[in-house]
Amino acid sequence: MASSHRFIPTLQCWSIACVAIWIGATWVVAQERESTLAEKGPEPVHVEAPSQLEIESSIERGIAFLAETQNRDGSWGGPTRTKDLNIYAPTPGAHDAFRAGTTALCVAALVDCRDYSYRSDELIVRGEEWLLKHLPHLRRANQDALYNVWGHAYGIEALARLHRYHDGDEGKQKTLLDEIQHQIELLGRYETTKGGWGYYDFHMHLQKPTAEPTSFTTATVLYALHRAREVGADVPQAMIDRGLAVIRRQQRPDLAYLYSDDMRTSPGFDVNKPGGSVGRSQACNYVLRLYGDTSVSDAALLAWAKRLYARNLWLDIGRKRPIPHESWFLVAGYFFYYGHYYAALGLEELPEESQPQMQDQLANVMIRLQEKDGSWWDYPLYNYHQPYGTGFALMTLVRCVREL
């Protein structure tokens, strides 16, 4: 009897040890499975590499389109072509934001591509004047439409590029840096109470937005803030940390990203699956890598770049559809050139031996989809869609040019 009592604790210890081993093994398997989900994916079909001449010719045609469509005041786009539109756009504030974001993307693209057209400098100067005049006054349209966040983010991107464009002109660079700092302050004002940024606030309508932060809007802002830091702007680290936390908590094990914070209870919803996330995952993965997050490995970044081309049809089916999210996986047309732009930015993060293959894939898509007038567009948005699509496409295509 005495020996039986001594044996019971031994059994208990053995049971506890077995449970611990099982938990540890399960954790290892789960970690391996998550890693496999993120780092393995469909392989794109081989494409014939466009020649450098084809790429440069396409860039030149895109610049020519921007030259022909720049407004007299130096901006791009406007509230015309209103037939069959299906987007909430309270006037005039929504259009202030659309035009600011569109103009900023065009200016940024022209700076990136300035070596491909003698007309670039003239277009850049006029666009810069418009941005410096109008960006300081950009605000949200009303209590629930926060499209201005996109204008602030792309405005910072353009101003940061202009800062380098004016290398050697300290007076101009100070003016640009001052406005970048002002745009950062405005982004701080429109940061959500949860951290990060969204573009609708249908909740409490407070001075501080109670919007649901979206993964891709937050990634867009964080990339702009990174560019701002590169030219010497002061960006609050706490604001960056809150934005990164938003993206991380919306990250699925396979590195697809939820659309917004309120979808954390439904990560399996179509728009959150890889097919629905393939456009915005490029931005989120790239930005996390940019800020030193080791959760996005080389293999994962490459796998998601390949997925963009192998599953390009999921994005393409949504391209040019007039109703947002009406395509499979609830993809909206305006994710098309957006997703390819951030994939292009991520090229330098890929292993060097993989970059040419990904450049060929990107260039193939861009050249194939260029319109007869030299533009690119993916979603009908008044008269903003062709300029903003062209801006995205040019910044994508110029990163496919290889140094000879």
N, C-alpha and C positions, 0 to 999 in steps of 0.2 A: 504493500500500500504506500509505504514511504517512497519507494522508487518510482511509483506511478505519479506522485505529486511532483517529483523532480523532473519528470519527463514532459509535463504540461508546459512549463515555460520554454522548454526546448522546442516544442512544436510551434508555440506562438512566435518565437524568434525566427524559426524556419519559414513560417507563413508570411511574416512581415518581410523577410528577405526576398521571398518569391514575388510578392506584390511589388516591391521596389524594383526588382529586376524587370518585371513585366512593364511597369510604368516607364522605366528607362528605355527599354527596347521599343515600346510604342512611340515614345517621343522621338527616338532616332529615326524610326520608320516614317513618322509624320514629317520630320524635318527633311528627310531625303525625298519624300513625295512632293513636298512643297517646292523644293529646289528643282525637281524634275519638271513640275508643272510650269515653273517660270522659265526654265532654261531649254526646254524642248518644245518644238512646235512644227508647224507645216513648213516645208521647203518651197520656195518660189521656183517657178519654171525658169529655165535659162532664157535670157533675152540677148539679142544682138546689141552690142555696145554702140550707142550713137557716136558718131565722130565728133571730135572737138569743134569742127566747123559747123556741124548741125546744132550743137549746143549754143555756140556763140551767135549763130544766125537767129535762133529762137529768142535769145536774150535781146538782141537788137530789135526784133519785131515787137517784143513786149515793151521796151522803152519807147518805141515809136508810138505805140498805143497810148501810153501815159502822156506823151508830148501832145498828142492830138486831143486828149480829153481833159487836160488840166483846166480848171475854171480860171476866169480872168483874175480872181483875187488870190490865186495860187493854190487853192484847195482842190480836192477831187470829190466827186459825188454830189448828190443833192436829192431832195424829196420829190422827185418826179417819177414817171413810169409806175403809176400806182395801181395798175390793173392786177386783180387776183392776188393781192398780198395777204399773207396770213400771219402777221407778227404784230404783237402789241407795241405800239410806238407813240406814246403821248407826246404831243407837240407843245412847244418847239424843242424841248430838252432832249428827247430821244435822237432827234436829227442833229443836234449839236454834238452828241456823243458819236453817232455814226460817222459824221463828217470828220471829226477829230481823229477817230481811230483809223478811218480809211486814208486820210491824208498822211498820217504818221507812217502807216505801212508803205505808202508810195514813196515817201521821202527816204525811209530806211532802205527800201529796195534800190532806189536810184543811187544812194551813197555806195551800197555794196557793188553796184554794177556800173559805176561811173566811168570805167575804162572802156566801155563798149559802145559809147555814143558821145559825140561831141556836144550833143544837146543836153546832156545830164546836168552840167553845172548850172545852166540857166534855170532848169526845172527845180533843182535843189534849192537854189537861192529864193525863188518865189514861194516854194512850199515851206521853207524855213521861216520866212517872214509871216506867213499865215499862222503857223504853229505858235510862234512867240507872241502873236497878237491875241489868239483865241484860246489857247490852252489855259492861261491863268484864270479864265472865267468859266471853265467847264465845271458843271455841277450835275447832280442827279436830276432827272426829268421831273419826278414827283416823289411821293412817299414810297411807291413800290417799284419804280423802274430805275435801276442803277446801272444803266448801260455806260455811264460815264467812267466806270472802273476800267473798261476796255480802252477808252480814250486816254486815261492817265497812264496805263501800262504801256500801250504802244507809243504814246507820246514820249515817255522816258526812253524807250528803245531808240526812237528817231533822234531825240536830242543827244543821247550818248554817242550815236554814230556821227552826228554833226560836230560834236565836240572834237572828235578825232579828225574829222574832215577839215576843221579849221586849225589844225596843228600849227603852232607858231604865232597865232593871233590871240594873244592873251586876253584882250578885251572882249572879243567875241566868245571865247571859251568861258570867261567868267559869267557873261550873260546867260549862256546855255546852262552852266552849272547851277546858277541861281534858280532858273526855272525848273531844272530837274529836282532841286531841293524842295521847291514849292509843290511839285507834283507828288513827291514822296509824302509831304505833309497831308495832302488831300487824300492819298491812299490810306493814310492812318485814320483820317476822319471817316472814311467809308469802309474800313475793316469791320467785319461782323463781330457781334458780341461773342461768337464762338471761335474767333480767330479766322484768318483767311478771308476770301472775298467771294461774293456771289453777285448776281445781276438782277435778282428780283427780291423784294421784301414784302411778302403778303401776310406778315404776322402783326406785330404791334405798332409799326409805324413810329418808331422812336427816332430821336436825333441820331443815335448810334444804331446802325442797321441791325435788325434781328434776322437778316436773311440767312438761308441755308447756304453755307459756303460750298462751292462746287470745286471738285478736284482740279479741273482744267483751268478755270479762271484763276484759282490760287497759284497754279503752276505758271501761268502767263505772267502774273504780277511778280512772282519770285524771280523769274528770269530777268524781267526788266530791272528789278532792284539789284540784281547781280551786275548787270551792265552799268547801272548807276554807280555802284561801288568802284568799278574799274576806272571810272574817270574822276574819282575823288569825292563823290557825294557821301554824306553821312546818313546811313540807313540804320535805324534802331534794330539791334540784334533781337530784342524781344518780339518785335513784329515779324521778323523772319522766322524765329523759332515757332511762333504760333501758326504761321502758314505751313511750315514743314510738318507740324503735328497734324494739321488738317489732312494733308496728302497721305501721311503714313496711316492714319486711322481709316482712310478710305481705300487703302491698298488691300487687294485680295492676295491669297497665297500664290496665285499664278501671275501676279503683277498686272492683272486688269485692275481698273480703278472704278469705284462707285461714281455715279454721276454727281451725287451731292450727299451732304451729311445725313439727311433724313432717310437715306436708303440703307443705312447700316443694318437695319433689321431685315432687309430683303436683298442680300448680296447676289442671290441667284436670279434676280429679275433680269429680263433680256438685255436691257441697256447696260447692265453691269457686267455681263459676260464678255469674254474676249472679243466676240464679233461686234458687240456694241461699244466696246472700249478701245478698239484698235486705233482710233484717231486720237483720243485724248491720252492713252497710255504712253505715246511717244513723248509728249510734253512732261508728264509726271515722272516717268523714269529718268528722262534727261535732267530734269531740275534736281531730283534727289541726288543724282551722281554729281551734278555741278556743286552741290553743297556738301559733298563728302560722305554721303550716305552709302555704306557698304552693302546694303541689302540688294542693290541692283548690280549684279556681277557683270563682267564682260559677256559671259555666255547668255545671261538673261537679256541684256541690252541687244545683243546680236539676234537672239531668238525673236524678240519683239519687232526688230527691224525687218526680219525676214517675213514675219507674220503679216506685216503691213502690205507686202507685195503678194504673198501667197493668198491672202484673203482680201485683196484689194477690191474685189467685186462687192463685198459687203458695204464698203464706203461708196463705191461708184454707183450702186443701185440707188442710193439716196441723193446722189448729185443731181442738181437742177429740179428736184421735186419741190413744189411750192409750199407744202405744209411741213413744218418741222416735225421730225421724228416719225414720219409716216412710213418709213422703209423698214425692212427686216432688222431685228435687234434694236428697233427704235432709233436707228441712225438718222441724224439730220444732215442735210446737204452741206451745211456750213462747217462740218468737221473735216471735209475732204482736204482742201489745200492747207488748212490749219495743221492737220496731222502730218502731212508731208513736210511742211516747213520745220516742225520740231524734230522730225526724223532726220532732216538734213543737218540741223544743228548738232544732233547727236553723232554724226558721222565721225567726228574727231575723237569721240570717246570709245569708238569701236577698235578692236585690234587692227593694227595697220594693214595686215594682209587681207582683211575683210572689207576694207573701205572701197576699193575699186568696184567690187561686185555690187555693193549697195549704191554707189554712185551711178552705175549703169542702170540699175533698177529705177532709181528716182528719175534720172534723165529720160528714160524711156517713157515713163508715165507722163511727165510734164510735156514733152515734145508731142506725144500722141494726142494730147487733149487740148493743145493750143487752138484757139478759135481762128477763123479766117482773118479777123481784124487784128490779130496779134494778142488778144486778151485771153484771160482764163477766168472762169466763174463757176461757182458751185451751188449758189442759192439765190433766187431772185429777191433782192432787197432794194426796192426803189431804184435809185441810180448809183448805189454804192458797190454793188456786187462785182462788177467788172474791174473797177480800180483795185478793190481790196484783194480780189482773187489774183489779179496780175501782180500785185505787190508780194503776196505770199509765194507765188510761183517763181518770180524772178529771184527772190532770196533763196529759194530751194535750188533752182537750176544753176545759179552761179557757184554753189558749193559742189557741183558735179564737174566743174572744169578742173582738169588736172594740169599741173605745171609741167611744161615740156622740158 
